Amino acid sequence: GGGGGGGGGAAAADGDAADDAEMKQRCEELVSKLSLDAADYQIGLTRVFLKQRASEKLNELRQTRLAEAAGVLCHHRGGQLARRRYVKQRRAAVTLQCAYRSLLARRELTRLKKEKQQRIIEEMRRKEAEERARREEEKRRKEEEKRRQE
C-alpha cells in the first residue's frame, strides 16, 4: 500500500478497484450490445463519453423502444376498453332479457287469470242451468202429480 495508516485502507482500495473493474466490464458489455463503434465512445472511471454519432444512435434506439412500448400500451388499453364495452353490452342484454321475460310472465299470468275466471263463470252458469233444470223438473213432476190426483 502507500501512505501511513495501516492495511485497512489498502483492502478498501482493492475492493473499490474490483468494483470499478466490474462496472467498466458491464459498461463494455452494454456498449457492445448496442453495436456502437469503438471510435464513437470512451469508457472512463465514472462515466461513458459519447460522440455525437453514438449519442444520436442511442436517442434513435430510445425513440424506437418508446414507440414500441406506446404501441403495446395502446394495444392493451384497446383490449381493456373492448372488454369494458362487451361487459356493458352483456349487462344491457341481460337487463333487456330480464325485462322481456318479466313482461311475458305478466302476460301469461293475466292469461291464466282470465282462463280461471272464464272457468269459474262457466262453472257458475253450468250450476245455474242445472239448478234451473232441477227446479223445472221438480215443477213438472209436481204438476204431473197434481194432474194425476185430479
C-alpha positions in Angstrom: 0.0 0.0 0.0 1.1 3.5 0.1 0.9 6.1 2.8 0.6 5.6 6.5 -2.4 4.4 8.3 -2.5 0.7 8.1 -3.7 -2.2 6.0 -7.4 -1.4 6.3 -7.2 1.4 3.7 -5.4 -0.8 1.2 -8.1 -3.5 1.5 -10.9 -1.0 0.9 -9.0 0.4 -2.1 -8.6 -3.1 -3.5 -12.4 -3.6 -3.1 -13.1 -0.3 -4.9 -10.8 -1.3 -7.7 -12.7 -4.6 -8.1 -16.0 -2.7 -8.2 -14.6 -0.2 -10.7 -13.3 -3.1 -12.9 -16.7 -4.9 -12.7 -18.5 -1.6 -13.6 -16.2 -1.0 -16.5 -16.8 -4.6 -17.7 -20.6 -4.1 -17.5 -20.4 -0.8 -19.5 -18.3 -2.5 -22.2 -20.9 -5.3 -22.4 -23.7 -2.8 -22.7 -21.9 -0.8 -25.4 -21.2 -4.0 -27.4 -24.9 -5.0 -27.2 -25.8 -1.6 -28.6 -23.4 -2.1 -31.5 -21.6 1.2 -31.1 -18.3 1.8 -32.9 -15.4 1.8 -30.5 -14.3 5.2 -32.0 -17.7 6.8 -31.0 -17.4 6.3 -27.2 -14.8 6.1 -24.4 -15.4 4.5 -21.0 -13.9 6.5 -18.1 -13.7 5.6 -14.5 -17.2 7.0 -13.6 -18.7 7.9 -16.9 -19.2 6.8 -20.5 -18.3 9.6 -23.0 -20.2 9.5 -26.3 -19.5 11.3 -29.6 -22.4 12.9 -31.4 -23.0 9.9 -33.7 -23.2 7.5 -30.7 -25.5 9.8 -28.8 -27.8 10.1 -31.8 -27.9 6.3 -32.3 -28.8 5.9 -28.6 -31.6 8.5 -28.9 -32.9 6.7 -32.0 -32.9 3.4 -30.2 -34.7 5.1 -27.3 -37.3 6.6 -29.5 -37.9 3.2 -31.2 -38.3 1.5 -27.9 -40.7 4.2 -26.6 -42.8 3.9 -29.8 -42.9 0.1 -29.4 -43.9 0.5 -25.7 -46.5 3.0 -26.6 -47.9 0.6 -29.2 -48.1 -2.2 -26.7 -49.8 0.1 -24.1 -52.3 1.3 -26.8 -53.0 -2.3 -27.8 -53.6 -3.4 -24.2 -55.7 -0.3 -23.5 -57.8 -1.0 -26.6 -58.4 -4.5 -25.3 -59.4 -3.2 -21.9 -61.9 -0.8 -23.5 -63.3 -3.5 -25.7 -63.7 -5.8 -22.7 -65.4 -3.0 -20.8 -67.7 -2.3 -23.7 -68.5 -6.0 -24.0 -69.4 -6.3 -20.3 -71.6 -3.2 -20.5 -73.4 -4.6 -23.6 -73.8 -8.0 -22.0 -75.3 -6.4 -18.9 -77.6 -4.4 -21.1 -78.7 -7.6 -22.9 -79.3 -9.4 -19.7 -81.3 -6.5 -18.4 -83.4 -6.4 -21.6 -83.9 -10.2 -21.5 -85.0 -10.0 -17.8 -87.5 -7.2 -18.6 -88.8 -9.1 -21.7 -89.2 -12.3 -19.7 -90.9 -10.4 -16.9 -93.4 -8.9 -19.5 -94.0 -12.4 -20.9 -94.6 -13.8 -17.4 -97.1 -11.0 -16.6 -98.9 -11.6 -19.8 -99.0 -15.3 -19.1 -100.3 -14.6 -15.6 -103.0 -12.3 -17.0 -104.0 -15.1 -19.5 -104.1 -17.7 -16.8 -106.3 -15.4 -14.5 -108.7 -14.8 -17.4 -108.9 -18.5 -18.1 -109.6 -19.2 -14.4 -112.3 -16.5 -14.4 -113.8 -18.0 -17.5 -113.8 -21.5 -16.0 -115.4 -20.1 -12.8 -118.1 -18.2 -14.9 -118.7 -21.3 -17.0 -119.0 -23.5 -13.8 -121.4 -21.0 -12.3 -123.5 -20.9 -15.5 -123.5 -24.7 -15.6 -124.6 -24.9 -12.0 -127.3 -22.3 -12.6 -128.5 -24.2 -15.6 -128.5 -27.5 -13.6 -130.4 -25.8 -10.8 -132.9 -24.3 -13.3 -133.3 -27.7 -14.9 -133.8 -29.3 -11.5 -136.4 -26.8 -10.5 -138.2 -27.1 -13.8 -138.1 -30.9 -13.4 -139.5 -30.6 -9.9 -142.1 -28.2 -11.0 -143.1 -30.6 -13.9 -143.3 -33.6 -11.5 -145.5 -31.6 -9.1 -147.8 -30.6 -11.9 -147.9 -34.1 -13.2 -148.7 -35.4 -9.7 -151.4 -32.8 -9.4 -152.9 -33.9 -12.6 -152.9 -37.5 -11.6 -154.6 -36.6 -8.3 -157.4 -34.8 -10.2 
